[in-house]
Amino acid sequence: MSAATGGMALDEDDLSPAQEAALEMLREGRVTAPFVAEETGYSLQYVREQLTDLVKHGHVEKIHDGLYELVDDPREGTDGNG
């Protein structure tokens, strides 16, 4: 895991399955943690932690209280902005 700390961008290999699912949903538009949790089956707390990690690494922006938007998709073969 090359970017576990320090705010550096994550590599595709660093992503958890929950982060990948959230990124896929974010490619379609803005999301909330409860929406991601409901759609994916992950717990709300876990989804919040995963989104916070994506924010910390600069891939997602928290644009309002609980509302997230894709900034940069770290996965190969994506255009980065959905």
Secondary structure, 3 states (H helix, E strand, C coil): CCCCCCCCCCCHHHCCHHHHHHHHHHCCCCEEHHHHHHHHCCCHHHHHHHHHHHHHCCCEEEEECCEEEECCCCCCCCCCCC
